């Protein structure tokens, strides 16, 4: 957690720092001062300002000790809202969340037979309708967060050329949606947004560093949190676990490399030539089908190779699996941890570094982009 500074020019940074501390758990003014190294007077000024904006409330805690009961500060969940837009290959999720990440409303918009211009208009209309129907004041809206399959150009607000997502290729989503809705818009790659969602509301809340790995039919994406910060790399895109080579002379990948993990461990790759239509069908056949068991073992073999490399390279505390592979994940996790655990450097015996996400809200995945900007951006 970053310390604040007493320099007057850092007022906004200090405000975000204090707000981010309070959103994690109810906390007293004196504890905030100790964590941030701000003076008590500076903390008081910032807290009073946050109260004036309606963002905080006080919680009196009852202590068995003699003296005044401590007063903790906590976030007012409905003081602000964010719209979340999650672009998928056949549909778009649009909804509203509050500062606690609670989904206020949600709508799914089919996109198969529409153009990007039509979809942007529908997204703007859906957002306006949900804001109106929930009685939300426009000034309480932080904006719209959009997450889309990568690659995306976050700096310029453009969805580039994600596989099997031709509708959105080259679309300046930030500019066009901002013009259509009247709200500020932020764009993020879906795997990065999922990592942020795990950090705020999922299994990454108590981790300083972790890797979130999304495995679906379309491919393998990843988001990396290092020392509580989203890792973006030199080009702003983050990292691509799906394009780690696990076979130096392997299958040629569309990216130009050979032996990429995605060509072996994505669901479409693992099920190619099998009798199964999707991952769920394969998992449901595990109890009495040797082919399903073989494919699960192969998935664990391929995936564990990349995960061991990532854990040893970045020294993450946890790997969180996301996407289709989180359907009845117990057997896959067992096989992965059997393979990963012994090969990870500096890990205690019995530790299970690979877990399955419990996050299900696609709306929150988009909205978390605005919340993250509000708290830390």
C-alpha positions as CSV (number, residue, x, y, z in Angstrom):
1,X,0.0,0.0,0.0
2,X,1.5,3.4,-1.0
3,X,2.1,6.0,1.6
4,X,0.7,9.5,1.2
5,X,2.7,12.7,1.2
6,X,2.3,16.0,3.1
7,X,3.2,18.1,0.1
8,X,0.3,20.5,-0.7
9,X,0.4,19.7,-4.5
10,X,-0.4,16.1,-3.7
11,X,-3.9,16.7,-2.4
12,X,-5.8,14.6,-4.9
13,X,-3.3,11.7,-4.5
14,X,-3.6,11.9,-0.7
15,X,-7.4,11.9,-1.0
16,X,-7.3,8.8,-3.2
17,X,-4.9,7.1,-0.8
18,X,-7.1,7.7,2.2
19,X,-10.2,6.7,0.4
20,X,-8.6,3.4,-0.8
21,X,-7.5,2.6,2.7
22,X,-11.1,3.1,4.0
23,X,-12.7,1.1,1.3
24,X,-10.7,-2.0,2.4
25,X,-12.2,-2.1,5.9
26,X,-13.7,0.3,8.5
27,X,-10.7,2.2,10.1
28,X,-10.1,5.1,12.5
29,X,-8.5,8.4,11.7
30,X,-5.4,7.6,13.9
31,X,-4.9,4.3,12.0
32,X,-5.0,6.1,8.7
33,X,-2.4,8.6,9.9
34,X,-0.1,5.7,11.0
35,X,-0.5,3.9,7.7
36,X,-0.1,6.9,5.4
37,X,2.5,8.8,7.5
38,X,0.3,11.9,7.1
39,X,-0.2,14.3,10.0
40,X,-3.4,13.9,12.1
41,X,-4.3,17.4,10.9
42,X,-3.9,16.4,7.2
43,X,-6.0,13.3,7.7
44,X,-8.7,15.4,9.3
45,X,-8.8,17.8,6.4
46,X,-9.1,15.0,3.9
47,X,-11.7,13.1,5.9
48,X,-13.8,16.2,6.3
49,X,-13.6,16.8,2.6
50,X,-14.8,13.2,1.9
51,X,-17.6,13.7,4.4
52,X,-18.7,16.8,2.6
53,X,-18.9,14.8,-0.7
54,X,-21.1,12.3,1.0
55,X,-18.6,9.5,0.6
56,X,-18.0,8.5,4.2
57,X,-20.0,7.6,7.3
58,X,-18.9,6.9,10.9
59,X,-19.3,3.6,12.7
60,X,-19.0,3.5,16.5
61,X,-17.4,0.3,17.7
62,X,-18.0,-0.9,21.2
63,X,-14.8,-1.6,23.1
64,X,-14.6,-3.4,26.5
65,X,-11.8,-1.0,27.5
66,X,-12.5,2.1,29.7
67,X,-12.8,5.3,27.8
68,X,-14.4,6.5,24.5
69,X,-15.5,3.9,22.0
70,X,-13.4,4.1,18.9
71,X,-15.0,5.7,15.8
72,X,-14.3,4.0,12.5
73,X,-14.8,5.5,9.0
74,X,-16.4,3.5,6.2
75,X,-17.5,4.1,2.6
76,X,-21.1,4.9,1.8
77,X,-21.8,2.3,-0.9
78,X,-24.4,4.3,-2.8
79,X,-22.5,7.6,-2.8
80,X,-21.3,6.9,-6.3
81,X,-22.0,4.4,-9.1
82,X,-20.3,3.1,-12.2
83,X,-21.6,1.6,-15.4
84,X,-20.0,-1.6,-16.5
85,X,-19.8,-2.8,-20.1
86,X,-18.3,-6.2,-20.8
87,X,-17.9,-7.0,-24.5
88,X,-18.1,-10.7,-25.3
89,X,-18.0,-12.4,-28.7
90,X,-21.8,-12.8,-29.1
91,X,-23.2,-10.3,-26.6
92,X,-22.6,-7.3,-24.4
93,X,-23.3,-7.1,-20.6
94,X,-24.4,-3.6,-19.5
95,X,-25.1,-2.7,-15.9
96,X,-24.6,-0.4,-12.9
97,X,-22.6,-1.2,-9.7
98,X,-22.0,0.9,-6.5
99,X,-18.8,1.5,-4.6
100,X,-19.0,-1.9,-2.9
101,X,-19.2,-3.6,-6.2
102,X,-22.9,-4.6,-5.7
103,X,-24.8,-5.0,-9.0
104,X,-27.7,-2.6,-9.0
105,X,-29.0,-3.6,-12.4
106,X,-28.0,-5.5,-15.5
107,X,-29.0,-6.1,-19.1
108,X,-27.6,-8.4,-21.8
109,X,-27.5,-7.1,-25.3
110,X,-27.1,-9.6,-28.2
111,X,-24.6,-8.4,-30.7
112,X,-24.4,-11.2,-33.3
113,X,-26.4,-9.3,-36.0
114,X,-25.5,-5.7,-35.2
115,X,-22.8,-3.3,-36.2
116,X,-20.5,-1.6,-33.8
117,X,-22.3,1.7,-34.3
118,X,-25.6,0.1,-33.5
119,X,-24.2,-1.6,-30.4
120,X,-22.7,1.6,-29.1
121,X,-26.0,3.3,-29.4
122,X,-27.7,0.4,-27.6
123,X,-25.1,0.5,-24.8
124,X,-25.6,4.2,-24.3
125,X,-29.4,3.8,-24.3
126,X,-29.3,0.9,-21.8
127,X,-27.0,2.8,-19.5
128,X,-29.3,5.9,-19.5
129,X,-32.3,3.7,-18.9
130,X,-30.8,1.9,-16.0
131,X,-29.6,5.1,-14.4
132,X,-33.1,6.6,-14.7
133,X,-35.0,3.5,-13.5
134,X,-32.8,3.2,-10.4
135,X,-33.3,6.9,-9.5
136,X,-29.5,7.6,-9.7
137,X,-28.5,11.2,-10.0
138,X,-26.3,11.8,-13.0
139,X,-23.6,13.6,-10.9
140,X,-23.2,10.4,-8.9
141,X,-22.1,8.4,-11.9
142,X,-18.3,8.0,-12.1
143,X,-18.5,7.0,-15.8
144,X,-18.5,3.8,-17.9
145,X,-15.9,1.1,-17.7
146,X,-15.5,-1.1,-20.8
147,X,-13.6,-4.3,-20.9
148,X,-13.1,-6.2,-24.1
149,X,-11.0,-9.2,-25.3
150,X,-7.5,-8.1,-26.1
151,X,-5.5,-6.8,-27.7
152,X,-6.8,-3.3,-26.9
153,X,-5.1,0.1,-27.1
154,X,-5.9,1.5,-23.6
155,X,-4.1,4.8,-24.1
156,X,-6.1,5.7,-27.2
157,X,-9.3,3.9,-26.3
158,X,-9.3,1.5,-29.3
159,X,-10.3,-2.2,-29.5
160,X,-7.7,-3.6,-31.9
161,X,-8.2,-7.0,-33.4
162,X,-9.3,-9.6,-30.8
163,X,-9.8,-13.1,-32.3
164,X,-13.4,-14.1,-33.2
165,X,-14.6,-10.6,-32.4
166,X,-14.5,-8.9,-35.8
167,X,-17.5,-6.7,-35.0
168,X,-15.3,-4.6,-32.7
169,X,-12.0,-4.5,-34.7
170,X,-10.5,-1.0,-34.9
171,X,-13.4,0.6,-33.0
172,X,-12.6,3.8,-31.1
173,X,-14.9,2.7,-28.3
174,X,-13.9,5.3,-25.7
175,X,-14.6,8.3,-28.0
176,X,-17.7,6.9,-29.6
177,X,-19.4,5.7,-26.4
178,X,-18.5,8.9,-24.6
179,X,-20.1,10.9,-27.4
180,X,-23.2,8.7,-27.3
181,X,-23.6,8.6,-23.6
182,X,-22.2,11.9,-22.3
183,X,-20.2,10.0,-19.7
184,X,-16.4,9.6,-19.4
185,X,-15.4,6.2,-20.6
186,X,-12.4,4.0,-19.7
187,X,-11.2,0.9,-21.6
188,X,-9.3,-2.1,-20.3
189,X,-8.4,-5.6,-21.6
190,X,-10.8,-8.1,-20.1
191,X,-8.1,-10.2,-18.4
192,X,-6.7,-7.1,-16.7
193,X,-10.1,-6.1,-15.5
194,X,-10.7,-9.6,-14.1
195,X,-7.5,-9.3,-12.2
196,X,-8.6,-6.0,-10.7
197,X,-12.0,-7.5,-9.8
198,X,-10.2,-10.3,-8.0
199,X,-8.1,-7.7,-6.2
200,X,-11.1,-5.7,-5.0
201,X,-13.7,-8.3,-4.4
202,X,-12.3,-11.8,-5.0
203,X,-9.6,-14.2,-3.9
204,X,-6.9,-11.6,-4.5
205,X,-8.0,-9.3,-1.7
206,X,-5.4,-10.5,0.8
207,X,-2.6,-11.0,-1.8
208,X,0.1,-8.5,-2.6
209,X,0.9,-10.3,-5.9
210,X,-1.1,-12.8,-7.9
211,X,-1.8,-14.0,-11.4
212,X,-5.3,-14.3,-12.8
213,X,-5.6,-16.7,-15.7
214,X,-8.8,-16.7,-17.9
215,X,-9.2,-19.9,-19.9
216,X,-12.1,-20.0,-22.4
217,X,-12.9,-21.6,-25.8
218,X,-11.4,-18.5,-27.5
219,X,-8.0,-18.6,-25.8
220,X,-6.0,-17.9,-22.7
221,X,-5.7,-14.4,-21.1
222,X,-4.0,-13.3,-18.0
223,X,-3.8,-10.3,-15.6
224,X,-0.9,-9.8,-13.2
225,X,-1.0,-7.8,-9.9
226,X,2.5,-7.1,-8.5
227,X,2.7,-5.4,-5.1
228,X,-1.0,-4.4,-5.3
229,X,-0.5,-2.7,-8.7
230,X,-1.7,-3.9,-12.1
231,X,1.3,-4.8,-14.2
232,X,1.0,-3.2,-17.7
233,X,4.4,-3.8,-19.1
234,X,6.2,-1.4,-21.5
235,X,3.3,-1.2,-24.1
236,X,0.5,-0.9,-21.6
237,X,-1.1,-4.3,-22.4
238,X,0.2,-6.2,-19.4
239,X,1.2,-9.8,-20.0
240,X,0.2,-12.7,-22.2
241,X,0.5,-16.1,-20.5
242,X,-1.2,-17.7,-23.5
243,X,1.8,-16.9,-25.6
244,X,4.4,-18.4,-23.3
245,X,6.1,-21.2,-25.3
246,X,5.8,-24.6,-23.7
247,X,7.3,-26.4,-26.7
248,X,10.2,-24.8,-28.5
249,X,9.6,-26.7,-31.8
250,X,5.8,-26.8,-31.3
251,X,2.8,-25.7,-33.3
252,X,3.1,-22.4,-35.0
253,X,0.9,-19.7,-33.4
254,X,-0.9,-16.8,-35.1
255,X,1.3,-14.5,-33.0
256,X,4.4,-15.8,-34.9
257,X,5.8,-17.8,-32.1
258,X,5.9,-21.6,-31.8
259,X,4.6,-23.8,-29.1
260,X,2.4,-21.2,-27.4
261,X,0.4,-22.4,-24.4
262,X,-2.8,-21.2,-26.1
263,X,-2.3,-23.7,-29.0
264,X,-2.3,-26.5,-26.5
265,X,-4.3,-25.6,-23.4
266,X,-7.1,-23.4,-24.6
267,X,-10.5,-25.2,-24.5
268,X,-10.8,-25.3,-28.3
269,X,-7.3,-26.8,-28.6
270,X,-7.8,-29.4,-25.8
271,X,-11.1,-30.5,-27.2
272,X,-10.1,-30.6,-30.9
273,X,-11.0,-34.0,-32.4
274,X,-12.8,-35.1,-29.2
275,X,-16.5,-36.1,-28.9
276,X,-17.1,-33.1,-26.6
277,X,-18.8,-29.9,-27.7
278,X,-17.6,-27.8,-24.7
279,X,-15.7,-28.0,-21.4
280,X,-18.8,-28.6,-19.3
281,X,-19.8,-31.6,-21.3
282,X,-16.3,-33.1,-20.9
283,X,-16.2,-32.4,-17.2
284,X,-19.6,-34.0,-16.7
285,X,-18.3,-37.2,-18.4
286,X,-15.2,-37.6,-16.1
287,X,-16.7,-40.2,-13.8
288,X,-17.1,-42.9,-16.5
289,X,-15.2,-41.8,-19.6
290,X,-11.5,-42.5,-20.1
291,X,-11.2,-39.9,-22.9
292,X,-12.5,-37.1,-20.6
293,X,-9.9,-38.2,-18.0
294,X,-7.1,-38.2,-20.6
295,X,-8.0,-34.7,-21.8
296,X,-8.2,-33.3,-18.3
297,X,-4.7,-34.7,-17.6
298,X,-3.4,-33.2,-20.7
299,X,-4.9,-29.8,-19.8
300,X,-3.2,-30.0,-16.4
301,X,0.1,-31.0,-18.0
302,X,0.2,-28.1,-20.5
303,X,-1.1,-25.5,-18.1
304,X,1.1,-26.4,-15.2
305,X,4.2,-25.9,-17.3
306,X,3.3,-22.3,-17.9
307,X,2.1,-21.7,-14.4
308,X,5.3,-22.9,-12.8
309,X,7.3,-20.5,-15.1
310,X,5.1,-17.6,-14.2
311,X,5.1,-18.3,-10.4
312,X,8.9,-18.7,-10.4
313,X,9.4,-15.6,-12.5
314,X,7.1,-13.2,-10.7
315,X,7.0,-14.8,-7.3
316,X,3.2,-14.5,-7.0
317,X,1.4,-15.8,-4.0
318,X,-1.5,-17.2,-5.9
319,X,-2.8,-18.2,-9.3
320,X,-6.5,-17.7,-9.8
321,X,-8.2,-19.6,-12.6
322,X,-11.1,-17.9,-14.3
323,X,-13.5,-18.6,-17.2
324,X,-15.0,-21.8,-18.4
325,X,-12.5,-24.0,-16.6
326,X,-14.1,-22.9,-13.3
327,X,-17.0,-25.3,-13.9
328,X,-16.6,-28.1,-11.3
329,X,-12.9,-27.2,-11.0
330,X,-12.0,-29.6,-8.2
331,X,-10.4,-32.3,-10.4
332,X,-8.4,-29.9,-12.5
333,X,-7.2,-28.0,-9.4
334,X,-6.1,-31.3,-7.8
335,X,-4.1,-32.3,-10.9
336,X,-2.6,-28.8,-11.3
337,X,-1.5,-28.4,-7.7
338,X,0.1,-31.9,-7.8
339,X,2.2,-30.8,-10.7
340,X,2.8,-27.1,-9.7
341,X,3.5,-27.4,-6.0
342,X,6.7,-29.5,-6.1
343,X,8.2,-27.4,-9.0
344,X,7.7,-24.0,-7.5
345,X,10.7,-22.5,-5.8
346,X,10.5,-21.3,-2.1
347,X,7.0,-22.7,-1.4
348,X,6.0,-24.3,1.9
349,X,4.8,-27.9,1.9
350,X,1.1,-28.4,1.5
351,X,0.4,-25.0,-0.1
352,X,-2.0,-24.9,-3.0
353,X,-1.0,-22.0,-5.2
354,X,-3.7,-22.6,-7.8
355,X,-7.4,-21.8,-7.0
356,X,-10.6,-21.3,-8.9
357,X,-12.4,-17.9,-9.0
358,X,-15.9,-17.5,-7.6
359,X,-16.6,-14.3,-9.5
360,X,-19.6,-14.5,-11.8
361,X,-20.7,-10.9,-12.4
362,X,-19.6,-9.7,-15.9
363,X,-21.1,-6.3,-15.3
364,X,-18.8,-5.7,-12.3
365,X,-15.8,-6.7,-14.5
366,X,-16.4,-3.6,-16.6
367,X,-17.4,-1.4,-13.7
368,X,-14.3,-2.2,-11.7
369,X,-12.3,-0.1,-14.2
370,X,-14.1,3.0,-13.0
371,X,-13.9,2.0,-9.4
372,X,-10.2,1.4,-9.7
373,X,-9.7,4.8,-11.3
374,X,-11.8,6.4,-8.5
375,X,-9.8,4.8,-5.7
376,X,-6.3,4.6,-7.1
377,X,-6.1,6.1,-10.6
